[in-house]
């Protein structure tokens, strides 16, 4: 049976990938050491999602709690499956630009060195495998903040005449900007994935994500804005909005829409491709707009406060332009708008968030 390796397999995109490809008959090898709990605390643990995957796919899913920085452990896994490996979906990461400043060495080694270990193992043991990497829009640093923005009642918005009004595309420079240390480590990984494609002619693809979210997201204060916002609304936990009058704009894409994009790449791989991928104009909101929608869906008010201090490297306005990907894969389309996305997250997680007795959640 053909094997798909998924790193970060108990996380948001990883678990969605496991379920999607297991349902299509592939054997899934998951690599995830639950460092999300180490980064963000017990509330961010992905153990519940790992247990759900193992319960749902007892024969199709094999879990390895390995550290992707451990070259020997990574090589052992890849050598075990070798030529049976048809795709590697690399989603494991230290994902917070705030957290990275507390431990830059950990951030860089996980994001950059871990990616290098996986690329080299793929080249040695499964050079024909499609390699998909989830990068981030933070590789553009704070360059988006130089765009001509206008302040509206509930959001910042770009000048309608600007070429990026439909969204930011891959022509934006990743150079000469403040990235945050997290952004730098992801730039290193992003370029490594491209270079392994170009230099070794491997079928590698980079997705530079906006806000990736969905019902499997273990949202926390430092990462997973929309899931954490909804969780705080449901549970009554306090929430802080940082800077820009709460009018900063993010696009949000459902994890399943992203994984369906992976499948299109898998079916017709290219070499060293880079795609911006996010919610686009179909699914985006400012903080203020997101709060209002979460309150409406949850049926209660959020306990939130505001501070004028924005987070370093934060974007004032970011909406992804997916035109390049759609031109290469015209059969792909985005299925979830913002309301549908939040409604599904609420329905899937409300009982778990409120501590009610429920069976293991959706994957």
Secondary structure, DSSP 8 states (H G I E B T S, - for coil): --EEEEETTTSHHHHHHHHHHHTTT-EEEEE---HHHHHH-GGG--HHHHHHHHHH-TTTEEEE---TT-HHHHHHHHHHHGGGEEEEEE------HHHHTT-HHHHHIIIIIHHHHHHHHHHHH-TTSEEEEEEEGGGGTTGGGGS-EEE-SS-EEE-TTSTTTT-B-TTS--SSS---HHHHHHHHHHHHHHHHHHHH---EEEEEESEEE-TT---BTTB-HHHHHHHHHHH---EEEESGGG--EEEEEEHHHHHHHHHHHHHT--SSEEEEES-GGGSEEEHHHHHHHHHHHHTS---EEEES---TT--SEE-B--HHHHHH-TT------HHHHHHHHHHHHHHHHTT--------
